[in-house]
Amino acid sequence: MANIEDCSQLDISLQEKDKLVGEVIRYTLLKTHQSSGCPIKREELTQIITKNYRQRALPALVINEAREKLANIFGYEMKELNRLRPSSNHSTRASQQSNTEAKSYIIVSELPADIYSKYVEDKENSHLNGFAVVLISLVHLAGGKLSEENFWHQLRRLGINENDENHAEFGNNKQTLDMLVQQRYLHKEKVAGPEGNTMMYELAERSLDESISSKVKEYISQVVSKGETTEVDD
């Protein structure tokens, strides 16, 4: 945490620094809630800090202290998300764009699972979390990459149609899938092939995180075990 000496070197008072830290924390929590957990670009946080200050080292100092306070006070890890480059070939321009978008943050609870489930978890949206695990599992079982056509083919087998905008549980199915792309669970990209362009889905950074991948593997294991039990009963 920044001390008086750190602040004096940057020509800023402790009070000014604390105010900036508070603004970053408020923005992070509010944006996470409003965007359903979509990553927050570091550039957004930097703009808050540099709106009235020009010290080059100030954003790093403020953001680091905001991360410390989020963990110590709120029990949240402000985790840096390293944006992965898709496996398909990219142009130089696309690669440069990927690099500029690399630094972003997500909020991850550090609370024990039972306490988080009892006091923090939004029960009204728990079905969407379950749906997300199913979608990520489909891509995982396909080897980490699945065409849009095959994706919806598999979902139709589960009774989920791409044209359904008023699903009883998930609302607009296409928008629910697109939200997983925005949240960086999945990556969606148009890939050129011999038969024309194909839209492909791949596992993105958050799906590859141990906390998510373990849930996916557990879900797949349960499905396989259930299938084996059904075969024995038959």
ABEGO torsion letter per residue (X at the ends): XBBAAAAAAAGBBAAAAAAAAAAAAAAAAAAAAAAGGBBBBAAAAAAAAAAABABAAAAAAAAAAAAAAAAAAAGBBBBBBBBBBBABBBBAAAAAAAAAAABBBBBBBABBAAAAAAAABBAAAAAAAAAAAAAAAAAAAAGGBBBAAAAAAAAAAAGBBAABAABAAAEBAAAAAAAAAAAGABBBBBBBBAAEBBBBBBBBAAAABAAAAAAAAAAAAAAAAAAAAAAAAX
